[in-house]
Amino acid sequence: MQEWEGYTCDDFPFTDFPPGARVLDVGCGDGGQLRALRAAGCVAVGVDPDANTVNVLRGEGLDVHRGVAEALPVAPSSFDGLVCKVVLPYCDERKAILEWSRVLKPGAAVRACYHGAGYYLRYLVEGGARGRRVYAMRCLVNTWTYAVSGHRLPGWLGDTIYQSRRRLARWYAAAGLKVESERAGKAYASWPVFVYHVLRYQGRQTP
């Protein structure tokens, strides 16, 4: 099937930070976002769990650290901004969002993108290959299980979830983050496929 043309917001401004801002890219992958941030005048730092990816990007002179979204290997309150592009579906979303609040300075901006339920529904209906349909079904069931029980399915069955506005709102509140704007591409069967948020870190609330 045609992949995601029309479903993504290709003009969403992931690099819209002030020149000189220190910005963390969580799950930097091939480094494309790091290069774009540097071209925009930012001090870009990346984190990725894959050792080979980290070594390749370091060989290009990029500042990249090996680590996971739930335990970022960077100092507290050390970033003016953060980018996270479709990483939360593959990690513990609550822990990852709480990590954002640990590493950000008050007033810092977050620019993030997530998978909505429509992403996996489209795979289920139009995915073609049986493997894609099975993957989509287990992701949907895993998310519903997590939403009801707070626990994922065991092992590889529980490796992926989609994000919902309700759960994100809960984690944002706990992390001291406020949604400044939201965008979404074309929906599938009335369900969001990709959701884009601009957030502002206001500081964690102390009990």
N, C-alpha and C positions, 0 to 999 in steps of 0.2 A: 504494500500500500504506500501511497505518498506519505512521507513521514509527518512532519509537523508544520509545514508551510501554512501560514494563516492562523495557526494556533498560538504562536509565540509573538511577543511584543518586541520585535527586533530593535525598536528605537528606545527601549527602556534605558535610561542613563546610568549604567553601572559605574561609569567613571566620573560622575558629577560630584567631585570633591574639590575643595579649594587647593590651589597649587601649594605644594609643600606639605600637604596633609599626609600623615603616616597612616596607611591603609592596609589592613590585613585581608588577604584573599583565602578564605577557608575552603579547602578542596580545590587547589589551584590547577590541577590537571596538567594540560600541556603548556601552561604558562601564558596563554593568549590574553587573559585578563590582566596578568601582571605587566605585560608589555604595554597594554592599552593604558593602564594606570600610570606607568612611567612616562608614556608619551603625553599624558595630561598634566604632567608636572608633579605627580604624587611620589612619595616614598613608599614603594610597594613591597610588601613582605608576604610570602606564600607559605601555606601549610598543606602537606599532602601525605597520605599514609604509605604511598608506594615509594620504596627506596630507589628504584631505577629512575623514576620520574624526578625525584629530588636531585639525584646526581646529575642527570642531563641538564636540568634547569640551572643548577649551580655552575655547570660547565659553561653556560651562556653568560655567567656573571649576575644571575638573578639571586635575590636573597630569599632562600627557601629552606624550610625546616620540615623534618619528618615528624608527623604526629597525626592524631585523630581529632575530630571535631569536638568530642566530648572531653578532651584534656589537651587544650592547645598549649604547645611548648613555648609560650611567650609570657612576658612579665605582665602583672596586673596593671590596669589603667595606663596602658602604653600606646594606644591607638586612637586616632581622630576619626577613623571610619573603618567599616568592615563590609566585605562583599561575600555573599554566599549564594552560589548558583547551583540549585538542584543538588544539594548535599543532604539535606535533612531526611529525604525519603530512605536513605541508606544508613542512618545512624539513630541514636537515641535523641529524638528531637528536643525533649525537655532539657537534658543535660547540655546539649550543644548550645541552646539558646541561653542558658544560664552562664555558659562560658563566655558568650559575647559580652555579657554585663561585667564579667570579671576583667576582661582585657581592654574594655573601652573606657575612655575618659568621659566624664559627664558632658553632655551636649553632642557627643559623637553621633554620626549617622550610620545607619545600616541599609544596604541595598541588597535585597534578597529575592530569590525566585524559588518556587516550590512546584511540585506536582499536585494537582487536584485529582479528585476521583475520576474525572473525565479522561485523564491520561490512560488509566488502566481499563476503563470501560471501552475506550476505543480499541485498545489492544484486544480485548476480549471479543468484541464484535467483528472487527476488521483485521485482526492480526494475521490471518492466513495460516501460518505454520502452527501446528498443534502446540509446540513448545511455548510460543508467545501467548497463546490463549491460556495455557496452564499457568504460566507465570503471572498473567494478569489476574486470574481467579485467586491464586494464593495471596497475591498482594492485597486484593480487596478483602478477602476473608481475614487476613492477618490484621488489617487496619480496623475492621469491625470488632475483632476480638480484643484488640488493644483499647479501643474506645470504650468498650463495655467493662472490661476486667482490669485494665491498666497493665496487662501483660501481653507480650507477643506470643505467637506460636513458637514451638521449640525449634532450635537449630536453623537450618537454611530456609525452612518454611516461613520463618519470621524475619527475614533479612530486609524486607522492604515494606514501607507504608506510604500512603499519601497523606498530605496535610489538609486539615480542615480549619476553617476560620475560628470555630469555637475553641478547639484545642490550642491553636496558636495564640488566641487572645488570652487564654489562661497562662501560658508560659511567658508571654510578653509581660503581663502584669507582674508575675513573680520576678522577672528580670529587670523591671524598671524601664521597659521599652514602650514607646507610644507610637502607634501607626500614624504617620503623617499623610500618606497617600497609598492607594491600592489601584492596581491595574490588572486586567486579565485579558488574555487573548480570546479567540473564538471558543465558545463552550461546545461540549459534545453531549448530546442528549440532555441539555440544560445543566450539565455539571461542568465546573471549571476544569480546564486541562492544565494550564500554567497560571499561577498567581504571582504577582510581583508586588512587593511591599517596600516602601521607604519608611524607616523607623528612626526614632530619636531616643538616645539613651538619656534618661532623666535621673539616673542614680537608683541603686537598690534601696528598697524600704527596709529599715531595721525594725525588728520586733519590739 
